[in-house]
């Protein structure tokens, strides 16, 4: 094979700098049958990164329930898809953009929202809602947080909130719910998880499988630049150090107006019938889209980088393949009908260029001005990367939980003052100043936005006729502190809380997506936490009949060796058959009866910090959760004739609603 001349000769040291271990580099050479060139090394490094390959989590993720009678598409595609009746499907997924949001909060958050929206409309679904789940360090100085740390945390918080609001508002999708929490462990380790929901007709779904030898491969959307090279793929595959702030050039830059055009053009092109497959260029950019489409389709693919629209001069094949410039797609069209696709994108003022074709043989062949810059078997690259059974060990017994906390209702304590302190805590105080920065009602389908109900509720309209077809409820929930104290039980609570919130809005929980945020997988204690959380989620989802349709794993959420709490975020989806029966939180009428259906459970101790400016609730022991009792409560049919549909508040973990 004649490859293009490169200036850099690959050595084991350079491979290590790219994040590949000696064993992984040996595997690269085995697959190729030779030494890789620098472009090929870059391709392997991003595809086999923790963020893209799930090499430390695959063995555990297999234990999650992913099948159900309503599941149309489970894990493995751009988003999970469930059947919601009347020929319609809902595509939904949650993903993280934690590391980029620490390095550059505004752009990290904007591109996190943009990326999850592309995952949805890549499936052929029109996005109708966004939710988030956010974790930050304490924003006021106290026992565990210095004034300088609090100031940094406020800067990150401000940038992330502005970023989420900016992208969603400009794109034209409502941000209808979410959660925000503050803990010292998230200082310098913010969690920015974004969930998007879209609707499509079942027959209009699209998948990322390159089929048909000779079919043209078309690049569409924004031009490629140098932003984001080794961005999400590698930023999210190593812990933060003191040099992390120097990685700002690695953070992608988003353009929501460009993405809005891309959405409309993609959906219109799909309706021509000329599109065979489509893939978003997210983490790992052009590398991921070409390789994954070929691997899923059981084909090969060839592209010429000289034809790729570029906004910077002198870009190398390495830079073009690894760029994570936003608002770009790669699609496969039927041979002879590519002009139909190109015409649609021209109408919307977007670049659309035939850059290659699907071929047989299973090779991903990357050319530059006709010369081969990289040639790699697609399937081994995408599917036969490293898989680790990492050591797992329970942490040493901790000191008594809550020893630095005093009881909320201890004898002699001032309950009124303690209650005021509790309500003043940033973790509990109103988040209205945040949600007011989001457009929660654009597209006029929001039935319950932030704070109105325990779950966000949005009406469903047929994409073709605009006829109203029921409503969907969504909730994002987690409790890192509980998962720190008991990962398995804490994860069960996260699932149960999300399901209860959906049920309390009047909907029936049907499926879930998850975003699993953890410290370094190289630490046995973290892998033990991860394994326990997986088992807790699996047990709860099985009991509640809510399969996991997809999601994301984010490891290496730690700075200078300090890990975050294990923080699995659950996004729960439910169906509400009657849009007029949405349940709200607000009390309705004087004299209405208030009923407590369940309590915290035996052994729970609510407390406040013994010192510091940020009082927050903690539990000495985690309350038990009876999934057997919760399942019928979440799925019970309400008596419409009796009118027994008063406002309901689900079991609360002191949220801000």
Steps between C-alpha positions, in 0.01 A plus 500: 500500500637842406422750773548874493829628634474629857738722691471306825622144542284317751681360804372327815556830683279689255237226530507545877455875459185418302361303794576151369659246733782275381254212467255713302775621269604138440139423410500790253804358324341155498183629332696696239778245455748789516588819685228767475569843358415805709150540351417136566635531853276800560200307368566203728564727799161670480302189407656306786474782751289437807242749378445330162574133567349439847793266557471505879121488522389259226523191718268659757255675267396161364314439826253782437153407370470641148202318353130561536181481301514871420873517421559559129874575527717434801866584567732511200347775289505877530200492735257256655153477347170387651155449351248753636202388295308626196799425276723742691829440679700701752877524468679607817846490652713661768872572467772681691723791409672524835866548418458760223263693728770528764761619251264748327160508677298694241621318188514166680133529592385633162667220307366247749146610414579516129647152499205334669257680267688364196478150645122539496444640151760263355240233580244688290320646803422867554629618841219630722663536842826521694565429868819517701661362814771722645747464787733771626728563793371718781447860390538651847807466719477267795669219688581303185531786249731800491390837366721451193346158431150640547580781255622248239189288554276804448683579177449145375134504605438830323670388179320166487155650558559769238627236257200271539257789469679656205507187286149377577343845463672573168435153361134522595448209738356542850709412804215368711656346808800367683682519829790690658699387804806624687760293687867563582607195297383668177732795549722499187296197388165636379251260347310629198257235377251587225195299390309554177168359382368481145196365316476318166273268313626145533548456126710817485778379730857503370804305612876541467572198279692557177349268239531451126841483334542800273257720692641853540608631841402864555642748749246762611492794740768726642854513369776313681746695712762424761266546796437195712796289386530241778201674654220296659662171401819554701407777745247253642752216515742631760479677834554873537835641600627849572556542125138425404410866450761510223277265297256772394592455129379139534145612582264519204313817404129472427270691263131438581376692197707276272359197682144620448566515125663158517196355677255625240722398209558149637132434568407629153772293332376191681154553353639476145561128548853540365676477838627152595678577828608797707740558788581803713863607523525521877789383715787392270334690214546368148687197636208375704235564234686322219619202703180438695273522194719255309528261794126498571423448133756225453659695217806708425520872437734727307523878527733766361585766758588752230126522427402569863391864547765668718503841663874501574790460262770238513308246704663156511313170464559447873330831583209451261423150625521594869336842489183525707361808329128509569185494287624242248348179365607217273236323297473230237270557202368268234726495196355718228280697742767700676394811308168496690681510832747766388215720378331494841812612682568768238149632563584538870833669424713217636812332366428158350777318315544143375826402671509126435306180459403177671700199386542132568781342695446662837785751478482863611725664242586866552660684208635851466528632145483143375778366726418257780539669839354215707366153434345306788253208521179668619349222710807419713554870557141560610411172669817314595671757715625432851253378762613509861386297798649748741568409865212576734522548875261640757644803679616472858226559760444871537472696820145535626295678236379842599743550789548862392127559491252584771145373507237721342262421787737435789367568845527870576560605139311789343291332231397829343857623460617163375219495248594848377864391466388195307293703256785750455745231394608533134409133462139567600434867429296596195670444167267740322791728412637206299183386326408859410803501271350211304218526249265240644204547267635545146299285254200537740490135602611529863225391739714502816832680508754546779338489844144446376495124552736234627584420137509716191208431266482577129215425261562274198410620153509283192802625297294493180150610605565692826214304655540481878576146614527470878793643697839389625646557846872515576705521816873498574604383846805400699644519850877471508521516879275197540696312233820586686359351821351195325542486120251221435219636715573858394465400134173323572374818663598706194295275272209486743503878552496563125213254452301652788548849361367389162209318664423803718451708185228257394709299253595133481879436508605290200877528445817666624836629387802549727816705531753336732749748648794356694863551594795313350427140390861422584408514869353171630270689738348694210442184299331344803272803521430476128415130515273551801320788329442289189344226711284753683374654177435157349303383803288814512435512124402133495261552791342810348490373141709788364778368272812706434502608134845659497712758670856597577788418735727778621809386689800697624288762677771584748762766551840442659385158616175618660193324357142614485224305670380214278221682320269296276242731342175340389283649229152345525238518223128450550181513292194700602194399301288808573669839463232659720593284800849628577553508876660811646682562827299801616226438755159545343227592746453590864407194698668248269637199686879456517611137504853371564522177303846402625776639720877511505521154650644367821846625594511818293648801674455845354773742597676830440871576482659583830662804337534683173282720284325231296265288710377197312317179585687179564403153606686298755332187364338459161127431517390166367309489174230240444491456123219248530274766646617777269436316176121486532498859624686617190292297257157509662205616294328809641127507536392763251134464596563561869696819439770386742776689325609767749838670489765251604856543622724197460748393764730800519874507556490870590502626145438862413149462361 
